[in-house]
């Protein structure tokens, strides 16, 4: 993270330097403002940069037109500038372009301070905006690749889920510690929260590439986490040594092996066989057997939900796009 923050800071500083140097070389007035435009533009998510650049440039045209009409009609007075700010801000909020307010108001303040409007002055301000945004886009192109970090989180999550499923299988034969299972779930939840945030960072680090594999992967695992967490309620009772228990234990152990649609389809078929076994099994004859049967049925249908979530993910990424 420190390395990443260092690179971002270095890019911003270099961008500000280049933008000011460029605008100064072109004899553009208020060239220092190009540095501010670079910083504000580079703070936006990279994937949104082109869109936001377009919004800011379009808003600049609207802003300069509005300011020109007001200043030429009523003069360069503070109350006129205040009316400009009111109308321009209202329009930007009305058309969901508020991201463009600050920079454009700053540029119009230049015009207000000059107390005149000419084409060269308007062109000067537009070039400040255009060159500042252009420099920001160029420097934003260079990013630190964090895919290896995401792969590391993915391996941690796979390992944690494997341990959790094994312990859930042990719970079915009364050989696990529920507190340990809760601790494992807490740990995997922390990893998923960090990994999901980092995957969104990765997604937004490219202009044109659609790198949503890791976002979708960690979202999928997060959904499974919530289901697994709710399944702990079914594992608190002491299970009887029944055939149904052994079937679900074996199924749970092999759950993480499903890495393709075919694997999941096979698992769904196996789950249907277990369901049929449940339906054909003798009815419970005691309260304890009834509690066991209810818990096992709920556990069974939760496993089905877990598989459905995995199938939806694999349908979108059949080849594992992030591997």
C-alpha positions as CSV (number, residue, x, y, z in Angstrom):
1,X,0.0,0.0,0.0
2,X,2.9,2.4,0.8
3,X,4.4,1.7,-2.6
4,X,1.1,2.4,-4.3
5,X,0.6,5.6,-2.4
6,X,4.2,6.7,-3.3
7,X,3.6,6.0,-7.0
8,X,0.3,8.0,-7.0
9,X,1.9,10.9,-5.2
10,X,4.9,10.8,-7.7
11,X,2.5,10.8,-10.6
12,X,0.6,13.7,-9.3
13,X,3.7,15.8,-8.6
14,X,5.1,14.9,-12.1
15,X,1.8,15.7,-13.7
16,X,1.6,19.1,-12.0
17,X,5.2,19.9,-13.0
18,X,4.6,19.0,-16.7
19,X,1.3,20.8,-16.9
20,X,2.6,24.0,-15.5
21,X,5.8,23.8,-17.6
22,X,3.7,23.2,-20.7
23,X,1.2,26.0,-20.2
24,X,4.0,28.3,-19.2
25,X,5.9,27.5,-22.4
26,X,2.7,28.2,-24.4
27,X,2.4,31.6,-22.7
28,X,-1.0,30.8,-21.2
29,X,-2.0,33.1,-18.5
30,X,-2.8,31.7,-15.0
31,X,-0.7,28.7,-15.9
32,X,-0.4,27.7,-12.2
33,X,-4.1,26.6,-12.4
34,X,-3.1,23.8,-14.7
35,X,-1.5,22.1,-11.8
36,X,-4.8,22.2,-9.8
37,X,-6.7,20.8,-12.8
38,X,-4.2,17.9,-13.1
39,X,-4.6,17.1,-9.4
40,X,-8.4,17.2,-9.4
41,X,-8.6,15.1,-12.6
42,X,-6.2,12.5,-11.3
43,X,-8.2,12.0,-8.2
44,X,-11.0,10.5,-10.3
45,X,-11.2,6.7,-10.9
46,X,-9.2,5.9,-14.0
47,X,-12.0,4.0,-15.7
48,X,-14.2,7.1,-15.4
49,X,-11.5,9.5,-16.6
50,X,-12.6,9.9,-20.2
51,X,-16.2,10.4,-19.3
52,X,-15.3,13.0,-16.6
53,X,-12.9,14.7,-19.0
54,X,-15.8,15.1,-21.5
55,X,-18.1,16.4,-18.8
56,X,-15.6,19.0,-17.6
57,X,-14.9,20.2,-21.1
58,X,-18.6,20.4,-22.0
59,X,-19.3,22.1,-18.8
60,X,-16.5,24.6,-19.6
61,X,-18.3,25.6,-22.8
62,X,-21.5,26.1,-20.8
63,X,-19.7,28.0,-18.1
64,X,-17.9,30.4,-20.3
65,X,-21.0,31.1,-22.4
66,X,-23.1,31.8,-19.3
67,X,-20.3,34.0,-17.7
68,X,-19.9,35.9,-20.9
69,X,-23.6,36.6,-21.2
70,X,-23.9,37.8,-17.6
71,X,-20.7,39.9,-17.5
72,X,-21.3,41.5,-20.8
73,X,-24.9,42.3,-19.9
74,X,-24.5,43.5,-16.3
75,X,-20.8,44.2,-15.9
76,X,-18.1,42.7,-13.7
77,X,-19.7,43.0,-10.3
78,X,-19.6,40.6,-7.4
79,X,-23.4,40.2,-7.5
80,X,-23.2,39.2,-11.2
81,X,-20.5,36.6,-10.4
82,X,-22.7,35.3,-7.6
83,X,-25.6,34.9,-9.9
84,X,-23.3,33.0,-12.4
85,X,-22.2,30.7,-9.6
86,X,-25.9,30.1,-8.6
87,X,-27.1,29.4,-12.2
88,X,-24.1,27.3,-13.2
89,X,-24.2,25.2,-10.0
90,X,-27.9,24.6,-10.4
91,X,-27.4,23.5,-14.0
92,X,-24.5,21.1,-13.1
93,X,-26.6,19.5,-10.3
94,X,-29.7,19.4,-12.5
95,X,-27.8,17.5,-15.2
96,X,-25.6,15.4,-12.9
97,X,-22.4,17.2,-13.8
98,X,-21.5,18.5,-10.4
99,X,-18.0,17.1,-10.8
100,X,-17.3,20.0,-13.1
101,X,-18.3,22.8,-10.8
102,X,-15.1,23.6,-8.9
103,X,-12.6,23.8,-11.8
104,X,-15.0,25.8,-14.0
105,X,-15.8,28.3,-11.3
106,X,-12.1,28.8,-10.7
107,X,-11.5,29.5,-14.4
108,X,-14.4,32.0,-14.5
109,X,-12.8,33.8,-11.5
110,X,-9.8,34.4,-13.7
111,X,-12.2,36.2,-16.2
112,X,-13.8,38.1,-13.4
113,X,-10.4,39.3,-12.1
114,X,-9.4,40.5,-15.6
115,X,-12.7,42.5,-15.9
116,X,-13.0,41.9,-19.6
117,X,-14.1,39.2,-22.0
118,X,-12.4,38.5,-25.4
119,X,-11.9,35.5,-27.5
120,X,-8.2,35.1,-26.5
121,X,-9.1,35.2,-22.9
122,X,-11.8,32.5,-23.3
123,X,-9.4,30.4,-25.4
124,X,-6.8,30.8,-22.7
125,X,-9.1,29.4,-20.0
126,X,-10.3,26.6,-22.2
127,X,-6.7,25.6,-23.0
128,X,-5.9,25.5,-19.3
129,X,-8.7,23.0,-18.8
130,X,-7.9,21.0,-21.9
131,X,-4.2,20.7,-21.3
132,X,-4.6,20.0,-17.6
133,X,-7.0,17.2,-18.3
134,X,-4.8,15.9,-21.1
135,X,-1.7,15.7,-18.9
136,X,-3.8,14.0,-16.2
137,X,-5.0,11.3,-18.7
138,X,-1.4,10.7,-19.8
139,X,0.0,10.3,-16.3
140,X,-3.0,8.2,-15.2
141,X,-2.2,5.7,-17.9
142,X,0.7,4.4,-15.8
143,X,-0.6,2.3,-12.9
144,X,0.8,-0.3,-10.4
145,X,-0.5,-3.7,-11.4
146,X,-2.1,-5.3,-8.3
147,X,-3.3,-8.5,-9.9
148,X,-0.7,-10.6,-8.1
149,X,-2.0,-9.2,-4.8
150,X,-5.6,-10.2,-5.8
151,X,-4.4,-13.7,-6.8
152,X,-2.9,-13.9,-3.3
153,X,-6.2,-12.9,-1.7
154,X,-8.0,-15.4,-3.9
155,X,-5.7,-18.2,-2.7
156,X,-6.2,-17.2,0.9
157,X,-10.0,-17.3,0.4
158,X,-9.9,-20.7,-1.4
159,X,-7.8,-22.1,1.5
160,X,-10.1,-20.6,4.1
161,X,-13.2,-21.9,2.5
162,X,-11.6,-25.4,2.2
163,X,-10.9,-25.4,5.9
164,X,-14.4,-24.1,6.7
165,X,-16.1,-26.8,4.6
166,X,-14.0,-29.5,6.1
167,X,-14.9,-28.3,9.6
168,X,-18.6,-28.1,8.6
169,X,-18.3,-31.8,7.6
170,X,-16.8,-32.6,10.9
171,X,-19.7,-30.7,12.7
172,X,-22.1,-33.2,11.0
173,X,-20.4,-36.0,12.9
174,X,-20.0,-34.0,16.1
175,X,-16.2,-33.6,15.8
176,X,-15.8,-29.8,15.3
177,X,-15.7,-26.8,17.5
178,X,-18.4,-24.2,16.6
179,X,-16.3,-21.4,18.1
180,X,-13.4,-22.3,15.9
181,X,-15.7,-22.3,12.9
182,X,-17.0,-18.8,13.8
183,X,-13.4,-17.6,14.2
184,X,-12.6,-19.0,10.7
185,X,-15.6,-17.3,9.2
186,X,-14.7,-14.0,10.9
187,X,-11.2,-14.3,9.3
188,X,-12.4,-15.0,5.8
189,X,-14.9,-12.2,6.1
190,X,-12.1,-9.8,6.8
191,X,-10.1,-11.1,3.9
192,X,-13.1,-10.8,1.6
193,X,-13.8,-7.2,2.6
194,X,-10.2,-6.1,1.9
195,X,-10.0,-8.1,-1.3
196,X,-13.3,-6.8,-2.7
197,X,-12.2,-3.2,-2.1
198,X,-8.8,-3.9,-3.8
199,X,-10.6,-5.6,-6.7
200,X,-12.7,-2.5,-7.4
201,X,-9.4,-0.6,-7.3
202,X,-8.0,-2.9,-9.9
203,X,-11.2,-2.7,-12.0
204,X,-11.0,1.1,-12.1
205,X,-7.3,1.2,-12.9
206,X,-7.6,0.8,-16.7
207,X,-9.2,2.9,-19.3
208,X,-10.7,0.3,-21.7
209,X,-10.0,-3.2,-20.2
210,X,-13.0,-4.8,-18.4
211,X,-11.2,-6.4,-15.5
212,X,-14.3,-7.4,-13.4
213,X,-13.3,-11.0,-12.8
214,X,-11.9,-10.4,-9.4
215,X,-14.8,-8.1,-8.3
216,X,-17.3,-10.8,-9.4
217,X,-15.2,-13.6,-7.7
218,X,-15.0,-11.9,-4.3
219,X,-18.7,-10.8,-4.5
220,X,-19.6,-14.5,-5.2
221,X,-17.5,-15.7,-2.2
222,X,-19.1,-12.9,-0.1
223,X,-22.5,-14.2,-1.0
224,X,-21.5,-17.7,-0.1
225,X,-20.0,-16.5,3.2
226,X,-23.4,-15.1,4.3
227,X,-25.1,-18.4,3.5
228,X,-22.4,-20.4,5.3
229,X,-22.7,-18.1,8.3
230,X,-26.4,-18.8,8.5
231,X,-25.7,-22.5,8.2
232,X,-24.0,-22.5,11.6
233,X,-27.4,-22.4,13.2
234,X,-28.1,-25.9,11.7
235,X,-24.8,-27.3,13.2
236,X,-25.4,-26.6,16.8
237,X,-27.3,-29.7,17.6
238,X,-25.8,-33.2,18.3
239,X,-26.3,-35.2,15.1
240,X,-27.2,-38.9,15.1
241,X,-25.1,-41.4,13.2
242,X,-27.4,-41.7,10.2
243,X,-26.8,-42.4,6.5
244,X,-28.1,-38.9,5.7
245,X,-25.3,-37.4,7.8
246,X,-22.6,-39.3,6.0
247,X,-24.0,-38.3,2.6
248,X,-23.9,-34.6,3.5
249,X,-20.5,-34.9,5.1
250,X,-19.0,-36.4,2.0
251,X,-20.7,-33.8,-0.2
252,X,-19.5,-31.0,1.9
253,X,-15.9,-32.2,1.8
254,X,-15.9,-32.2,-2.0
255,X,-17.6,-28.9,-2.5
256,X,-14.6,-26.8,-3.3
257,X,-13.6,-29.1,-6.2
258,X,-16.3,-27.6,-8.4
259,X,-14.4,-25.3,-10.8
260,X,-16.4,-25.8,-14.0
261,X,-20.0,-25.8,-15.0
262,X,-19.7,-29.6,-15.6
263,X,-18.4,-30.1,-12.0
264,X,-21.3,-28.0,-10.6
265,X,-23.9,-29.8,-12.8
266,X,-22.5,-33.1,-11.5
267,X,-22.8,-31.8,-8.0
268,X,-26.4,-30.7,-8.6
269,X,-27.2,-34.1,-9.8
270,X,-25.6,-35.6,-6.7
271,X,-27.6,-33.3,-4.5
272,X,-30.8,-34.4,-6.2
273,X,-29.9,-38.0,-5.4
274,X,-29.4,-37.0,-1.7
275,X,-32.7,-35.2,-1.8
276,X,-34.4,-38.4,-3.1
277,X,-32.7,-40.4,-0.4
278,X,-34.2,-38.0,2.2
279,X,-37.6,-38.3,0.7
280,X,-37.5,-42.1,0.7
281,X,-36.0,-42.4,4.2
282,X,-38.2,-43.6,7.0
283,X,-40.0,-40.8,8.9
284,X,-38.5,-39.7,12.2
285,X,-39.8,-41.7,15.2
286,X,-38.6,-39.4,18.0
287,X,-38.2,-35.7,18.7
288,X,-34.4,-35.9,18.5
289,X,-34.7,-37.6,15.1
290,X,-37.1,-34.9,13.9
291,X,-34.7,-32.1,15.0
292,X,-31.9,-33.9,13.1
293,X,-34.0,-34.3,10.0
294,X,-35.1,-30.6,10.0
295,X,-31.5,-29.4,10.5
296,X,-30.2,-31.7,7.8
297,X,-32.8,-30.6,5.3
298,X,-32.1,-26.9,5.9
299,X,-28.4,-27.7,5.5
300,X,-29.1,-29.5,2.3
301,X,-31.0,-26.6,0.7
302,X,-28.3,-24.2,1.8
303,X,-25.8,-26.3,0.0
304,X,-28.0,-26.0,-3.1
305,X,-27.9,-22.2,-2.8
306,X,-24.1,-22.3,-2.6
307,X,-23.9,-24.3,-5.8
308,X,-26.4,-22.0,-7.6
309,X,-24.2,-19.0,-6.7
310,X,-21.1,-20.7,-8.0
311,X,-22.8,-21.8,-11.2
312,X,-23.9,-18.2,-11.9
313,X,-20.3,-17.1,-11.5
314,X,-18.9,-19.9,-13.7
315,X,-21.5,-19.1,-16.4
316,X,-20.0,-15.6,-16.6
317,X,-16.4,-16.7,-16.3
318,X,-16.3,-20.3,-17.7
319,X,-12.5,-20.1,-18.3
320,X,-11.6,-18.3,-15.1
321,X,-10.7,-15.0,-16.7
322,X,-8.5,-13.9,-13.8
323,X,-6.3,-17.0,-13.8
